[in-house]
Amino acid sequence: MLQRLPSINLILEKALVISSAEDEAIWKDTIDESFSLKSAWNGIREHHSKIAWASSVWFKGHIPKMSFTAWLGLHQILSTKDMLIFLGQNREIRCPLCSAASESIDHLFFQCSYSAWISRSVLWRFNIRRKQKRKLMEEEEWMRTTFPGSNQLPTAICIAFTSSIYLIWQERNNKLHGADNSHKRVILSNILHTIRSRCIFLRLDSQTSSRDLAFSKAFDLPMFRSQKPTKRCKWVHPKPGCVKLNCDVSLASSSASIGGLLRTNDSSVLAMYSQDKIQMTIQGLELEAICHGDSLASALNIDRLWIESDSLLAANVIEGSVPCPWKKRLPLAHLKNTLLKFVSWKVSHI
């Protein structure tokens, strides 16, 4: 027989009563200053490794009732007919949706001809032509590995997955218990409406692929583009007697240009340059910009030079830690010959 546990108020009252100075010293020694509710919960709860398919069910923007049904399905604990027979209940085992095979979770999602048509039609709206997997867990794994991320398209795929499971399971229960049945086109329409209503305010990634654009067009979604926060960089002053070269390039579909600044220790501009170039790769333009700035610094009789470039590849190529592309070996050789004229030089990436 279970004993009745004391109330939490009584426990707190007894814990806070300090009868003597000796009890107070013991109390202070036993209490950790970093104690918090989070540390207490982490101390008593069971720790388990994260399940791989958790992100397919519990994602940002999920619908709780649909995600919970999908969670039951992936755990293989939905009350399908084969499960009820296993528990000792004598029932008709045929699938109520197609009446062609015995009902199980893997048959219901999505081997059944009724549910397979719905799933296939949903994927067609995403411009995906494929055959359903034989098991629900395999279907989820394909979805998770093919559409990683959390922007519009992966979220829409997860919503399509969970809403399909929920609405097919709801229709199965309606047909089993004599309620009003819905045509499979009605269920498909409800799934597509759920996808659009949930994804209409999600933003696209800054690097939008053609697949994302096709999805937005198919569901008539506005293409909000996420704005990345501006990163501020501090200009580091060179040492007295040293000049810093900052250069950059611009590459468009039909034109290209380079430019740069030479600045002294007190941030005053010593010289600047810009030049139009023929169209080439961005790495080649970065080396051209540095080479032009070095030649200008050498002409101004500068002894010490600090090159600062936003191209990590260009900085590594000049330092020799990365091999230079064979097409850029000639400008690199010219650049290194120019650098030999300086008393000291260094290159860094910013």
N, C-alpha and C positions, 0 to 999 in steps of 0.2 A: 504493500500500500504506500503510495507516494505521500511524503510529508508536505505539509503546506509551507511554501517558501515565505519568508518575511517580506514585507513590502519594501520597496526601494527607499521610501522615506525613512523607515526605521533603520535600514542599513546605513544610510547617510548620517543619521543622527548618532549612531554608535561609532561610526568612523571618525566623526569630527570632535567627539568628546575626548579631551586630554585631561587626565586626572592629575598628573604630576609632571614635574620637570623631567623626570626620567622617561616617562611616556612620550613627552614632547620631543626629546632627543631621538628616541627610537623612531617616532613618526617622521621626523625630518630626514632621517637616514634612509628610510624605506621608500620615500616618494621621489620619483624622478622629476627633475625640473622640466624636462622636455615632454612630459606626459600630455597627451591630447586624446580626444575621442577617436581620432583616426588611428593613432598608435594602439589604442585599446582594442579597436575593432580588428586591426590587422593581426593583433596578438591572439585573438580567440577564433578567428574564422579559418576555414579550410582554404588552402592555396592550391589552385589547379592551373595548369598551362592553358593559354588562350586557345580556343577552338578556331580552326582556320576559317570555318564558314560563318563565324559570328558577324563579320562585317557585311555579309550578304543579307542578313536578317535585321540586325540592329544598326542601322545607318542613319545619318542625319536626314531628316525629312520622312522617316518611316511612319507607317500607319499602324498603331499598336495592335489592333485586333487582327490585322492581316499578318503582321510580323509574328505574332504569337501562334497563329495557326501554322505558318511556315516553320516555326521553331518546333512545334509538335511533330510536324511531318518529317523534318530532318532527324529528329530523335526517334522516329519510327514508333510513336506512341499514339497516333490518331486511332480512333475506335473503328477501324475498318472491319469488314466481316470476317476476314481470316483471323484477326486479333480476337474478336468476340468468340469464335469457335475455339480458339486456343484457351480462352478463359472458361470454357465449358458451357457456353450458351448455344443452343441448337438454332441456327438461322440459315436462310438461303444464302449461299456463298457467291452467287453470280453478281456481277457488277450491275448496279441499277441504271447506269448511264448507257452502257452498250449491250448488256446481257449476252456478251460473247465469251467472257472469261471470268475466272474467280477474282473477287475484289481483294486487292492488296494496295499498300501505299505506292509501290513502284508501278503497279498497273494503272492506278488512278492518276498518277502524275509521272509520265504522260504517255503511257502505252495504250490506254483506252482510246478508241477511235474518236469519241466525243471530245475528250480533253486534248488529244493530240492535234485535232483540227484547230482548237482555240490557241494552243501554244504555237503552232506553226503559223497561224494568221497574225499573231502578235509579233513574231520574229520577222515576218514579211514586212511589217510596217517599219522595222529597223533596217530593211534591205538585207536581211540575213536569210539565206537559203541553206538549210541543213536539216538532217534527220535527228529526232530526239534521241537522247541517250536512253539506255535500258533501265537505269536506276535514277532516283531523285537526287541522290548524293553526287552522282556523276554529272548530272545536269547543272547542279550548283557549282561544282568545281570548274566546269567549262565556262560558265558565266563569270566566275570570279577571276579566273586567269586570263580570259579574253578581254575583259573590260575592267582593268584596275583603275583606281582613282576615285574621286568624289565629286566630279563636276556633273554637268547635265546628263551626259550619256550613260555613265556607269550607274548613276542614281536612278535613271529611268529604267534601266535593265533590272535593277534590284526591285523596283516597284512593280514592274511587269511580272517578275518571278513570284513575289509574295502575294500580289493581288490575284494572280491566276490560281494559286493554290487555295486562297481563301474563297474565291467566288465559285470555283469548281467544287470545293468541299461543301459550300452552302447549297449549291444546286443538287448535289448528291443527297444531302439530308432532306431537302424539299421533296425530291422524287421518292425517297425511301419512306417518308412519313405522310405522303398524300397531299402535300401542299401544292400551291400553284407552281407549275414548271415554266422555265424560261427557255426560249430558243437559244442555241449556242451563239447566234449572231448578237443577241441581246447581251450575253455575258461578255463577248468580245468588245462590244461598244462600251460597256461599263469599265472594262480594263483600260481601254484607250483613254476614256475620260479621266480615270484616276491618274494615269501617267501624266496627262497634260496639266491637270489641275495642281499636281504636286511639283512639276518641273517648270512651271511658267515663270517663277521668280528666281530660279537658280541661275547662277552666272557661269558663263563659259570661261575656260582657262585662257590665259594670255596667248598661249600657243594653240590656236584652234585648228584641229585637223579637218580634212574634208568629210570624214565620217560624222564629226560633230555637227558640221554645217548641214549635212544631208538629213540628220535626225531633226534638227531644229526646223528645217523646211517641211519635213514630212508631218510634223505635229503642229505646225504653224506657231512656233514658239518665238518670242522676242529674243534676240541674241545680245543679252547684256554681257559686256566684257569686264572681267574682274580687273581691278586696278591694283597693281603691286605698290606697296608703300615706297616712298622715295628714300633712297639710301644716301646719306650725307657723308662726304669724304673730307677730311681735313688735310689741307696742303701743308706738308712738313717742310720747314725751312732748311735749306742746305747749310753746311758750315761756311763760315766766312772765307771768301776766296774761291768758293765753289759755285758753279752755275747749274741750275736745274733745267732740263729739257722735258717739257710735256707736249706730247703729240697725239694726234688722233686722225682718223680717216673717215671718209664718207663714200659709200658705195650704193648707187642706184641702178635701175635697170638699164639705163643708157649712158651713164656718166659716172666718174669717180674723181675724188680729190683728196689731197692730204693737207695738213696744216700743223703748226706747232708754235710754242712759245719758249723763249729763253729768259729765265728770270734769275735775279741775283738773290743774295741772302735776305735782303729787306723787302722782297716780293716785287720789286720794281721790274718792269719789263725791259729787257735789254734788246731783244729783237723778236720779230715774229715773221712767219712765212705761211704762204698757202699756194697751192699749185694744182692745176687740173691734170689728171692722169688718164691714160687709156684704161679701159675696163680690164681688171684682173682680179685674182682672188683676194680676199680680205687679208690673208697672211702676207701676201706679196706687197699690198699697200702699206701694211704696218711697217714692214722692213724699209720700204721706200721713204716713209715719213721720218723714221729714225735716221736713216742715212742722210737725208736732206738736212735735218737739224744738226747732225754731227759736222757736216761740211760747212754749215753756216757758223757753228761755234769755232771750228778750226780757223776760218777766215777772220774771225774777230779776236784771234790770239788768246783764246780761253785755255787755261792750263788744266783746270779740274772740272769734270763734267759728271753730272748725275742724270741718267736717262730714266724717265718714269713713263711706262706705257701701260695701257689697259689691255694689251694683248699678252696673255701668259705664254703663248706659244712663241711669240717674237722674243720675249725676255729669255726664255729657256734656250732658244736657238742661238742667241748672241752669247750666252754664258757657256754654251757647248754641252748642256745636259740633255738636249734633245737633238737628234740629227736633223740637218736642214734639208728640206725638199730640193731635189736636184735642179729644179727650175729657178730656185732662189739662191743658188750657191754663188753666182757672179755678184749680185748686189751685196751679199753677206761678206764676200771677200773684200769688196771695196769699202764696206763699213768697217771691217776690222783693221784695214790699212789706215783708215782715218783715225780710228781710236788709238793707234800707236803713237800719234802725234801729241797726245795728252799726257801730262805728268801722272794723272790718276783718273780713273773713270769707274763707274759702276752702273748697273742696270737693275731696275726693280719693277715689279708688277703692282698696279693699283687697280 
